Amino acid sequence: MGAKVLERFPAGAPRGSWPAEEYAARRRAEGEPATVVMDLNSDAFLVVVPTGDEE
C-alpha cells in the first residue's frame, strides 16, 4: 500500500504551532483519511493519504 503526499511542512515550526496537524484535521473534516508522518531525511512533516496498489 502506498501513500500520496498532500502537503509538506518544515519541522522547525514555532513552539506551540502544529501546521501539519491542523492541515490534516481540515482534510479529515472534508472526508479524506489524512495522517501526518515525519520524513527524517528532509526534516519535514508530511500530510499523506493512503492510495491503493496500482500494479
N, CA, C and O atoms as a printed pandas DataFrame, in Angstrom:
     atom_number atom_name residue_name chain_id  residue_number  x_coord  y_coord  z_coord
0              1         N          MET        A               1    0.840   -1.178    0.000
1              2        CA          MET        A               1    0.000    0.000    0.000
2              3         C          MET        A               1    0.883    1.237    0.000
3              4         O          MET        A               1    1.860    1.304    0.746
4              5         N          GLY        A               2    0.552    2.201   -0.817
5              6        CA          GLY        A               2    1.331    3.422   -0.910
6              7         C          GLY        A               2    0.609    4.592   -0.270
7              8         O          GLY        A               2   -0.462    4.441    0.319
8              9         N          ALA        A               3    1.215    5.754   -0.399
9             10        CA          ALA        A               3    0.615    6.964    0.141
10            11         C          ALA        A               3    0.913    8.128   -0.788
11            12         O          ALA        A               3    1.971    8.188   -1.415
12            13         N          LYS        A               4   -0.030    9.043   -0.866
13            14        CA          LYS        A               4    0.126   10.257   -1.662
14            15         C          LYS        A               4    0.368   11.417   -0.707
15            16         O          LYS        A               4   -0.372   11.595    0.260
16            17         N          VAL        A               5    1.402   12.205   -0.976
17            18        CA          VAL        A               5    1.710   13.367   -0.142
18            19         C          VAL        A               5    0.832   14.532   -0.587
19            20         O          VAL        A               5    0.875   14.941   -1.747
20            21         N          LEU        A               6    0.038   15.061    0.336
21            22        CA          LEU        A               6   -0.810   16.212    0.037
22            23         C          LEU        A               6   -0.076   17.522    0.279
23            24         O          LEU        A               6   -0.229   18.476   -0.483
24            25         N          GLU        A               7    0.715   17.566    1.333
25            26        CA          GLU        A               7    1.407   18.798    1.715
26            27         C          GLU        A               7    2.620   18.459    2.553
27            28         O          GLU        A               7    2.681   17.402    3.180
28            29         N          ARG        A               8    3.587   19.363    2.560
29            30        CA          ARG        A               8    4.847   19.182    3.288
30            31         C          ARG        A               8    5.075   20.434    4.149
31            32         O          ARG        A               8    4.900   21.560    3.684
32            33         N          PHE        A               9    5.469   20.216    5.409
33            34        CA          PHE        A               9    5.695   21.320    6.339
34            35         C          PHE        A               9    7.058   21.151    7.003
35            36         O          PHE        A               9    7.377   20.053    7.458
36            37         N          PRO        A              10    7.872   22.206    7.072
37            38        CA          PRO        A              10    9.169   22.087    7.744
38            39         C          PRO        A              10    8.979   21.763    9.226
39            40         O          PRO        A              10    8.007   22.194    9.846
40            41         N          ALA        A              11    9.905   21.009    9.774
41            42        CA          ALA        A              11    9.805   20.592   11.174
42            43         C          ALA        A              11   10.090   21.733   12.145
43            44         O          ALA        A              11    9.813   21.594   13.336
44            45         N          GLY        A              12   10.622   22.830   11.688
45            46        CA          GLY        A              12   11.002   23.927   12.573
46            47         C          GLY        A              12    9.926   24.956   12.811
47            48         O          GLY        A              12   10.237   26.144   12.908
48            49         N          ALA        A              13    8.667   24.552   12.912
49            50        CA          ALA        A              13    7.581   25.499   13.173
50            51         C          ALA        A              13    7.752   26.111   14.562
51            52         O          ALA        A              13    8.351   25.494   15.443
52            53         N          PRO        A              14    7.229   27.319   14.758
53            54        CA          PRO        A              14    7.332   27.951   16.086
54            55         C          PRO        A              14    6.719   27.080   17.173
55            56         O          PRO        A              14    5.791   26.313   16.917
56            57         N          ARG        A              15    7.237   27.200   18.370
57            58        CA          ARG        A              15    6.747   26.407   19.504
58            59         C          ARG        A              15    5.240   26.591   19.687
59            60         O          ARG        A              15    4.743   27.717   19.703
60            61         N          GLY        A              16    4.528   25.488   19.823
61            62        CA          GLY        A              16    3.084   25.534   20.003
62            63         C          GLY        A              16    2.312   25.587   18.689
63            64         O          GLY        A              16    1.081   25.593   18.696
64            65         N          SER        A              17    3.011   25.626   17.580
65            66        CA          SER        A              17    2.369   25.664   16.271
66            67         C          SER        A              17    2.434   24.270   15.643
67            68         O          SER        A              17    3.498   23.652   15.609
68            69         N          TRP        A              18    1.322   23.788   15.158
69            70        CA          TRP        A              18    1.249   22.455   14.554
70            71         C          TRP        A              18    0.595   22.553   13.181
71            72         O          TRP        A              18   -0.501   22.022   13.003
72            73         N          PRO        A              19    1.213   23.205   12.210
73            74        CA          PRO        A              19    0.559   23.412   10.917
74            75         C          PRO        A              19    0.223   22.111   10.183
75            76         O          PRO        A              19   -0.818   22.036    9.530
76            77         N          ALA        A              20    1.063   21.102   10.271
77            78        CA          ALA        A              20    0.773   19.841    9.591
78            79         C          ALA        A              20   -0.454   19.171   10.207
79            80         O          ALA        A              20   -1.318   18.680    9.481
80            81         N          GLU        A              21   -0.538   19.146   11.526
81            82        CA          GLU        A              21   -1.685   18.544   12.203
82            83         C          GLU        A              21   -2.964   19.320   11.892
83            84         O          GLU        A              21   -4.021   18.720   11.696
84            85         N          GLU        A              22   -2.876   20.649   11.847
85            86        CA          GLU        A              22   -4.046   21.467   11.545
86            87         C          GLU        A              22   -4.513   21.230   10.108
87            88         O          GLU        A              22   -5.713   21.142    9.852
88            89         N          TYR        A              23   -3.579   21.129    9.182
89            90        CA          TYR        A              23   -3.918   20.858    7.785
90            91         C          TYR        A              23   -4.571   19.481    7.649
91            92         O          TYR        A              23   -5.582   19.331    6.961
92            93         N          ALA        A              24   -3.990   18.484    8.305
93            94        CA          ALA        A              24   -4.554   17.133    8.250
94            95         C          ALA        A              24   -5.959   17.101    8.858
95            96         O          ALA        A              24   -6.833   16.402    8.347
96            97         N          ALA        A              25   -6.181   17.840    9.927
97            98        CA          ALA        A              25   -7.506   17.883   10.552
98            99         C          ALA        A              25   -8.533   18.481    9.595
99           100         O          ALA        A              25   -9.668   18.008    9.534
100          101         N          ARG        A              26   -8.148   19.510    8.852
101          102        CA          ARG        A              26   -9.068   20.091    7.868
102          103         C          ARG        A              26   -9.390   19.084    6.762
103          104         O          ARG        A              26  -10.536   18.989    6.322
104          105         N          ARG        A              27   -8.386   18.335    6.313
105          106        CA          ARG        A              27   -8.623   17.317    5.271
106          107         C          ARG        A              27   -9.542   16.219    5.803
107          108         O          ARG        A              27  -10.435   15.754    5.094
108          109         N          ARG        A              28   -9.318   15.801    7.069
109          110        CA          ARG        A              28  -10.193   14.772    7.661
110          111         C          ARG        A              28  -11.626   15.284    7.781
111          112         O          ARG        A              28  -12.572   14.519    7.592
112          113         N          ALA        A              29  -11.799   16.566    8.091
113          114        CA          ALA        A              29  -13.142   17.144    8.180
114          115         C          ALA        A              29  -13.837   17.124    6.823
115          116         O          ALA        A              29  -15.066   17.110    6.754
116          117         N          GLU        A              30  -13.056   17.123    5.743
117          118        CA          GLU        A              30  -13.599   17.056    4.388
118          119         C          GLU        A              30  -13.766   15.608    3.906
119          120         O          GLU        A              30  -14.184   15.376    2.772
120          121         N          GLY        A              31  -13.440   14.638    4.766
121          122        CA          GLY        A              31  -13.646   13.250    4.429
122          123         C          GLY        A              31  -12.425   12.498    3.922
123          124         O          GLY        A              31  -12.536   11.322    3.574
124          125         N          GLU        A              32  -11.266   13.142    3.870
125          126        CA          GLU        A              32  -10.049   12.452    3.443
126          127         C          GLU        A              32   -9.354   11.846    4.662
127          128         O          GLU        A              32   -9.268   12.498    5.702
128          129         N          PRO        A              33   -8.855   10.609    4.553
129          130        CA          PRO        A              33   -8.193    9.958    5.695
130          131         C          PRO        A              33   -6.733   10.415    5.839
131          132         O          PRO        A              33   -5.815    9.598    5.757
132          133         N          ALA        A              34   -6.527   11.698    6.049
133          134        CA          ALA        A              34   -5.180   12.265    6.107
134          135         C          ALA        A              34   -4.500   11.980    7.440
135          136         O          ALA        A              34   -5.127   12.036    8.499
136          137         N          THR        A              35   -3.215   11.676    7.370
137          138        CA          THR        A              35   -2.402   11.492    8.570
138          139         C          THR        A              35   -1.092   12.251    8.394
139          140         O          THR        A              35   -0.723   12.620    7.280
140          141         N          VAL        A              36   -0.403   12.476    9.491
141          142        CA          VAL        A              36    0.873   13.177    9.472
142          143         C          VAL        A              36    1.980   12.182    9.769
143          144         O          VAL        A              36    1.891   11.399   10.715
144          145         N          VAL        A              37    3.021   12.219    8.953
145          146        CA          VAL        A              37    4.201   11.383    9.167
146          147         C          VAL        A              37    5.429   12.275    9.113
147          148         O          VAL        A              37    5.405   13.352    8.519
148          149         N          MET        A              38    6.497   11.815    9.738
149          150        CA          MET        A              38    7.749   12.564    9.746
150          151         C          MET        A              38    8.696   11.975    8.707
151          152         O          MET        A              38    8.945   10.770    8.700
152          153         N          ASP        A              39    9.223   12.826    7.831
153          154        CA          ASP        A              39   10.249   12.415    6.881
154          155         C          ASP        A              39   11.591   12.847    7.473
155          156         O          ASP        A              39   11.961   14.019    7.398
156          157         N          LEU        A              40   12.304   11.907    8.054
157          158        CA          LEU        A              40   13.556   12.232    8.732
158          159         C          LEU        A              40   14.627   12.728    7.764
159          160         O          LEU        A              40   15.442   13.574    8.131
160          161         N          ASN        A              41   14.637   12.212    6.530
161          162        CA          ASN        A              41   15.657   12.622    5.567
162          163         C          ASN        A              41   15.559   14.103    5.210
163          164         O          ASN        A              41   16.580   14.769    5.039
164          165         N          SER        A              42   14.338   14.618    5.098
165          166        CA          SER        A              42   14.177   16.033    4.738
166          167         C          SER        A              42   13.810   16.904    5.935
167          168         O          SER        A              42   13.626   18.111    5.778
168          169         N          ASP        A              43   13.699   16.316    7.135
169          170        CA          ASP        A              43   13.333   17.032    8.358
170          171         C          ASP        A              43   12.032   17.810    8.149
171          172         O          ASP        A              43   11.955   19.012    8.404
172          173         N          ALA        A              44   11.014   17.089    7.678
173          174        CA          ALA        A              44    9.727   17.714    7.397
174          175         C          ALA        A              44    8.599   16.777    7.813
175          176         O          ALA        A              44    8.757   15.557    7.859
176          177         N          PHE        A              45    7.453   17.389    8.113
177          178        CA          PHE        A              45    6.241   16.632    8.373
178          179         C          PHE        A              45    5.457   16.567    7.075
179          180         O          PHE        A              45    5.288   17.579    6.394
180          181         N          LEU        A              46    4.975   15.371    6.730
181          182        CA          LEU        A              46    4.207   15.181    5.513
182          183         C          LEU        A              46    2.777   14.818    5.871
183          184         O          LEU        A              46    2.541   13.999    6.758
184          185         N          VAL        A              47    1.833   15.423    5.187
185          186        CA          VAL        A              47    0.431   15.042    5.322
186          187         C          VAL        A              47    0.147   14.103    4.160
187          188         O          VAL        A              47    0.279   14.484    2.997
188          189         N          VAL        A              48   -0.241   12.879    4.478
189          190        CA          VAL        A              48   -0.429   11.850    3.452
190          191         C          VAL        A              48   -1.798   11.220    3.543
191          192         O          VAL        A              48   -2.437   11.216    4.595
192          193         N          VAL        A              49   -2.241   10.680    2.396
193          194        CA          VAL        A              49   -3.453    9.867    2.340
194          195         C          VAL        A              49   -3.073    8.548    1.688
195          196         O          VAL        A              49   -2.219    8.527    0.802
196          197         N          PRO        A              50   -3.686    7.452    2.103
197          198        CA          PRO        A              50   -3.353    6.154    1.508
198          199         C          PRO        A              50   -3.842    6.078    0.070
199          200         O          PRO        A              50   -4.856    6.674   -0.296
200          201         N          THR        A              51   -3.096    5.331   -0.737
201          202        CA          THR        A              51   -3.501    5.047   -2.113
202          203         C          THR        A              51   -3.574    3.543   -2.275
203          204         O          THR        A              51   -2.916    2.801   -1.545
204          205         N          GLY        A              52   -4.360    3.097   -3.216
205          206        CA          GLY        A              52   -4.455    1.666   -3.498
206          207         C          GLY        A              52   -3.247    1.207   -4.283
207          208         O          GLY        A              52   -2.534    2.020   -4.873
208          209         N          ASP        A              53   -3.018   -0.081   -4.292
209          210        CA          ASP        A              53   -1.922   -0.652   -5.086
210          211         C          ASP        A              53   -2.267   -0.504   -6.551
211          212         O          ASP        A              53   -3.362   -0.873   -6.976
212          213         N          GLU        A              54   -1.341    0.031   -7.328
213          214        CA          GLU        A              54   -1.556    0.245   -8.756
214          215         C          GLU        A              54   -0.626   -0.623   -9.564
215          216         O          GLU        A              54    0.152   -0.113  -10.371
216          217         N          GLU        A              55   -0.692   -1.946   -9.361
217          218        CA          GLU        A              55    0.211   -2.870  -10.048
218          219         C          GLU        A              55   -0.489   -3.504  -11.214
219          220         O          GLU        A              55    0.105   -4.316  -11.923
